[in-house]
Amino acid sequence: MNAVIDDNLSTKAADKIAHENNKLHKRLCRLVGQAIGDFNMIEDGDKIMVCLSGGKDSYALLDILMTLRERAPINFEIVAVNLDQKQPNFPADILPAYLEKLGIPFHIENQDTYSIVKRLIPEGKTTCSLCSRLRRGILYRVADELGCNKIALGHHRDDILETFFLNMFFGGKIKGMPAKLVSDDGKHMVIRPLAYVKEEDTERYAEVKGFPIIPCDLCGSQENLQRKQIKAMMRDWEKKHPGRVENIFSSLSTVVPSHLMDRDLFGFKDIKADGIANPLGDIAFDEEPCSTPASVPGIIPLQSTQ
């Protein structure tokens, strides 16, 4: 009898795990599909180079794009590309074996940027900046050689927010990481289909799918301490104030230039009082600048927490 009960409990637990895993997959597909639609990232006939680093995020990106390609009403191609930078102890066999098993077109680009970085950057200094520039130039060239008109990167929502805060705290500018942009050489379209996806979801998805993760510290470079601080700050906020990070991310899509201070973005010098009431305009003497008139259509008034 006890054995039967244990078997039933095990079956229920397995069913629950399978259900949660299926929900996760559906959520990722929905969020990636939403981002693609919102920013018109993928169009009929596109050939997309998916940059695969061997980390959880790029694996998740490739996996979800392959799923969406099967369901999409348009036709587009996917080519997975990995840049082998000849870092010490890099397991060069893992990605080719994984991609061959998937049966997807792929290209491994071998470039010894590691030696270049080590030669030019003094010992103990962070190598990430130079490494990134070298990697970017190589990937642009590879995209041209493969005939890809789109380059897909695995940055997720948390990456975007971290970059936003890094630029604000250490760069003195309001600048994030856009979901879609033209590359700095003006020749390539870069897309980030995971823009709406939380990092915790890619972490969980990597566990579910059993991706063969390659560690990101092979080069022995110092971790970006500023980004680490921002990540810790965001996680602390989310723990103590659930919803705060989500609201900040939402604010990146709801910008009011007239209420910032960029004179190039908004013509402050030319504005005049025209006598026309604007319910969404500034109420200069309000003691609570976040409050919103309850009568404004489409606006939900703030609720008292007392």
Secondary structure, DSSP 8 states (H G I E B T S, - for coil): -HHHHHHHHHHHHHHHHHHHHHHHHHHHHHHHHHHHHHTT---TT-EEEEE--SSHHHHHHHHHHHHHHHH-SS--EEEEEEEE---TT--TTHHHHHHHHHT--EEEEE--HHHHHHHHS-TTS--HHHHHHHHHHHHHHHHHHHT-SEEE----HHHHHHHHHHHHHHHSS-----SEEE-TTSS-EEE-TTTT--HHHHHHHHHHHT-----TTTT-----HHHHHHHHHHHHHHHHSTTHHHHHHHHTTS--GGGS--TTTS-GGG----S---TTS--TT-S-TT---TTSTT--------
